[in-house]
């Protein structure tokens, strides 16, 4: 596929905007996410809680802390990891002092082997495209444990979703329904058993992956 100069420019602009949003613009993250999802963002993020197993849960790229707060309210023992100090501050204000937050990178997790029951990431940054992220997730999750990743949302096939479909095309981005298959080649070499994950919400369709580290024989 040939990518036009306009698509390259638009993609680079989007990448720069997202970097700003996760760091210097973290104060605007919740508002932008709510606008982009038409008010569904927090519900989408916390929907991942239905797929979490066990008690000890690592969230990669915790952002402003909505999922961490939901897990803590449910009596789980979450740990959040994010490279952004700004997101760490916003998450800390939301969850208080009871949930450990670690500043770090998903490609080099500062945790021992096999310490988490589930590793989860929702709408992750480009770190999820790095094979090291999957290798590290498989390393820190216990045998029989789970890796849950929610990748993207497909807008509704109506005028409501038209701006988002137009933006995908303008930036030369893959349609979200192709995301799970695109990441199978990253999860499987890490030793994870993988299945696509999809669920509808008000005309939108959410896509992700449910992966499991095989139990020991």
Beta strands, then each sheet from edge to edge (+ up, - down):
strand 1: 56-60
strand 2: 77-82
strand 3: 100-103
strand 4: 116-122
strand 5: 141-154
strand 6: 192-201
strand 7: 204-213
sheet 1: 3+ 2+ 1+ 4+ 5+ 7- 6+
end
